[in-house]
Every structure is written in structure tokens, then in C-alpha cells.
Amino acid sequence: MARRKHKLRKRTLRSAATLLVLLLTAAALRVGTDTAGIAVQQESVGAVPESSEAIGVIVPPPGESEFPVLSAAGSYTGQAAVDINHGIPDFTAEERELGRARAKEGYESYAALDALGRCGSAFAVLTKETMPTEPRGSIGMVRPSGWHTVRYDDLIDGKFLYNRCHLIAYMLSGENANPNNLITGTRYLNVEGMLPYEKQVGDFIQNGGGAVLYQATPVFSGDELVARGVELEAESLEKGGIRFHVFLYNVQPGIVIDYATGESRRED
């Protein structure tokens, strides 16, 4: 075992509700390939340092194509992450209650893959007990939706465009080759987007900060196989601790990505 905990794999109420939102919106709306029309798999939005105005989170009425998570974040303008709701997470009362109940041993829940093989939300109560006690093993056998092995040696540090990105990092969860926790993410998303927040949470817990509520949700547009980004939320149970709510862009500077298939090319 790579972690010291008893893990429950049932989904939270919000995970079920968010998948329903995805199915209904994908069926009801014609979604384009630009930043409009982004289907969300839960009821909250992203966050980070300098950015836009807070907005309410609602499903748009028929005929309106913009979804809150992307319309709030806006198009990628050079920042790996953007603050949508002043950094305030959207955890439910039930999730907070679960956090208090599992504040010692921790808890993890991963949504099942959808009909296209795509990940849904991953929710956890992170503690020292959920962290791994051994090095991470191989994850190369997992092929997330939209996966391609492609490299741009002169453009990307690490050479390969795509990483198998953990929604909840191995350093926090001890989850290794769990297909419900791995998406096709760019090197930029993995290193510039997710890693700083993962390290922030890991350091907080290791330094005695206590349990942290944590949720990561990939955001897909229509039937696209590669997520446009990841919505990441965290909040410590202890007041005055860690708290953020961010949207992280699944982009790679200098590369054009076809999110429907995962194919890519250099920018002109």
C-alpha cells in the first residue's frame, strides 16, 4: 500500500449532480470549439492572485452559449491560473461536515469515467494519512481520454506536450495509476498550473496545518476528449489556514491543441 488510510470510493452528492449538469448541457446546447460553450461537471468556478470580478454560478438559459466557469475565467492571456470568485471555494455543507468527520484518517472520492472515458470530479479530505509512504510507481499504462505521445523538443521543457496529470496529486493522495484520477494535461498545466498549488497544500499539511478539503474538476467542452482546464478548490478546516479557488488552463504556449482529439501542431 502506498498510503496509510482506509479509502472510500463512493461519490459525493455534488459529483453526481455535476455529471448530470454535464449531460444535460451537452445535449441541450451546440458547443463550439472556442472558449464559449464550456460544459462544467460541477457547480463552482476557478481562482488565483490577480484577476476578474466574482460572478454567480448558474447554468445559462437556452440560447446562451457561455458557461460560468470559462466565461468567468476568460481566455488564456499568459497566466497559468486565474482568480474567479476572490479565491472563495464552493464546498457544500455536507462536504464540510464530512471533512470534520474524517479530519484524521482522510477521505477520497473519484467520479467514474463517463461514456467517452473522461474523468469527472475528484474530492478529498486530505491529511497526513492520505499522503504516500513510498515513491510513485509507473502510470504509463493509463491512457486518459485524448492521449497522444508527442514531443516538441525545442519548445517544451521536458520535451513531451502531454503529461498524465493527477487531478489529486500523488503527493497528497497516494493515488498512483488510478484512471479516474488521471487526465491528459499539458506540461504547462502540470508544472506551471497545478504543481504550485499542490505543493502549497502538501507543505501546509506536513507542517501541522490539519485537514484540507480539496476538489479538482476537469472542464470539457461538449464531446471533446481533452479538458480545457481544471477547476481547483481547497480550504483547510482550521480558520485562517489555506484557501483558494482557481481555474488552471490546459494550454501550452507555442502549441495549438485540437481539444476534440488531442492532436496538436506548432503555432503559425
C-alpha angles and dihedrals in degrees: 000000000000095000140043104234148082105248125208116206101194116120124246122243091253093053090057092046093049094053088052090053090052094051095046095046094045090052097043102044135053103232123205129211096247126082092282120087100036114169114221127208097206143021104265142073142226135270151191144140114302117020158095139338122285114256136188117256111238138144107252118246119254112291095030112104104189118097120207099241094060100028088053094048095041126201120323109273102172102292118109091213138024133203111233108167102026087273094295114145123222102224116156126236088251092054092049091049090050089050092056092046093050098035093124108037097028132219138235133193126181123190116234118255113268126235090280093051093253126147123245131199122324117205129186146168098219121207138150086273093062093053120099124258096199138042118281116268129219119303097175093108091067115090109191120204112288094017120165128167101225133146138200102189096185096045107040131057101229090027098237119099097211133050127186094249119205112223087208107030121244088235089062104034110023087230109147121172097001106147090203088062102044127082134175102262133168122249086247093055092047100046106025098030113033106020098067091054093044091052091047091055094042093051091047093054095042090051092057100266094135133225122350128203107225134182131176121187125182112219116218131184114226110303095342114140098211119064119240088219147317128266109215127191131178136170131169118229090230114078117246093028131105122332134161142144114195144167114218120199120231094214137119119214110240094019131095113213127201099215091193093066109007092244116140146188140185118275113259 
